[in-house]
């Protein structure tokens, strides 16, 4: 399988958000961001699985 590559825009956004994380001093704020990232990651996995099921006609 060919590895995924990020667009230039995605690379810039990654760098921007990485710098924001580096600047955080509040542990509660960092925990909240981490929870949001975990949710987004799991939602993306669910969307990907759904797209594969639709593309292959699989049910489960």
LUMPAKOL-931307 format. One line per 10 residues: their letters; for each residue x, y, z of N, C-alpha, C, O. Coordinates in pm, whole numbers. Layout:
REM LUMPAKOL-931307
a) X Y Z X Y Z X Y Z X Y Z  ... $
***
This chain:
REM LUMPAKOL-931307
xxxxxxxxxx) 84 -117 0 0 0 0 89 124 0 188 130 73  55 221 -80 130 346 -90 108 429 38 -6 446 81  216 481 97 197 562 218 122 691 188 133 747 79  44 736 285 -31 860 270 63 979 282 161 975 357  33 1082 209 113 1204 223 19 1321 252 -94 1325 202  67 1413 332 -13 1529 368 8 1639 264 116 1653 206  -98 1715 242 -88 1832 155 -4 1938 224 22 1930 345  39 2036 149 116 2145 206 34 2218 313 87 2257 417  -95 2237 286 -183 2300 384 -191 2221 513 -191 2278 622  -198 2088 502 -203 2003 620 -71 2012 698 -71 2014 821 $
xxxxxxxxxx) 39 2018 627 169 2030 693 179 2161 770 230 2163 883  132 2269 711 133 2398 780 42 2395 903 79 2446 1008  -77 2336 889 -170 2327 1001 -111 2242 1113 -126 2276 1230  -46 2135 1078 19 2050 1177 125 2129 1253 133 2121 1376  205 2204 1182 309 2286 1246 246 2393 1337 294 2416 1448  140 2458 1289 74 2562 1367 20 2506 1498 40 2562 1606  -49 2393 1487 -108 2334 1606 -1 2276 1699 -17 2278 1821  106 2224 1643 217 2173 1725 277 2285 1808 309 2266 1925  292 2402 1748 345 2517 1822 250 2561 1932 294 2600 2040  120 2555 1905 23 2590 2008 34 2494 2127 29 2536 2243 $
xxxxxxxxxx) 50 2365 2098 66 2267 2205 194 2293 2284 194 2281 2406  301 2327 2214 428 2356 2281 415 2475 2377 486 2481 2477  327 2568 2346 310 2689 2427 217 2671 2545 207 2761 2629  149 2557 2556 52 2536 2664 123 2507 2796 214 2424 2803  79 2577 2898 131 2554 3033 24 2495 3125 56 2436 3228  -102 2509 3089 -214 2465 3171 -244 2318 3142 -285 2284 3031  -223 2233 3241 -244 2089 3223 -389 2056 3190 -414 1965 3112  -483 2129 3247 -625 2104 3219 -656 2135 3072 -729 2061 3007  -599 2244 3021 -620 2279 2881 -558 2172 2790 -618 2134 2690  -440 2125 2826 -373 2021 2748 -453 1891 2750 -463 1822 2648 $
xxxxxxxxxx) -509 1857 2865 -592 1737 2875 -715 1749 2785 -753 1652 2719  -777 1866 2783 -896 1887 2701 -862 1871 2553 -936 1807 2478  -750 1929 2512 -707 1918 2372 -679 1771 2338 -716 1724 2231  -613 1701 2429 -584 1559 2405 -712 1479 2387 -719 1392 2300  -812 1506 2468 -940 1436 2457 -1009 1467 2324 -1068 1379 2262  -1001 1593 2281 -1058 1631 2151 -987 1560 2037 -1051 1515 1942  -855 1549 2047 -779 1479 1944 -812 1330 1939 -823 1271 1832  -828 1270 2057 -866 1128 2061 -1003 1106 1996 -1023 1010 1922  -1097 1195 2025 -1230 1184 1967 -1222 1199 1815 -1283 1121 1742  -1149 1299 1769 -1136 1321 1624 -1070 1201 1557 -1110 1162 1447 $
xxxxxxxxxx) -971 1144 1621 -902 1027 1566 -998 909 1553 -1002 843 1449  -1075 882 1658 -1168 769 1654 -1281 793 1554 -1326 700 1488  -1326 918 1542 -1429 950 1442 -1375 930 1302 -1448 882 1214  -1249 965 1278 -1188 945 1147 -1177 797 1114 -1200 756 1000  -1142 716 1212 -1137 571 1193 -1275 519 1154 -1287 439 1061  -1379 564 1224 -1515 521 1193 -1556 564 1052 -1617 486 979  -1522 689 1014 -1554 736 878 -1481 654 772 -1538 620 669  -1356 622 798 -1278 543 703 -1337 404 686 -1349 353 575  -1373 342 798 -1433 209 792 -1565 212 716 -1594 123 636  -1644 315 741 -1772 328 672 -1750 345 521 -1822 285 441 $
xxxxxxxxxx) -1652 426 483 -1623 447 341 -1577 318 274 -1614 289 160  -1497 239 345 -1451 111 290 -1568 17 274 -1581 -51 171  -1656 12 376 -1773 -77 367 -1861 -37 248 -1908 -124 174  -1881 92 229 -1964 139 117 -1897 107 -17 -1965 69 -113  -1768 123 -23 -1696 100 -148 -1690 -48 -184 -1690 -84 -302  -1686 -135 -82 -1674 -277 -108 -1807 -351 -100 -1817 -467 -137  -1909 -282 -51 -2039 -345 -38 -2047 -438 82 -2141 -516 94  -1948 -428 173 -1947 -513 293 -2046 -458 395 -2074 -339 398  -2099 -548 477 -2199 -508 576 -2138 -481 713 -2198 -407 791  -2024 -538 746 -1987 -530 882 -1857 -482 917 -1823 -475 1036 $
***
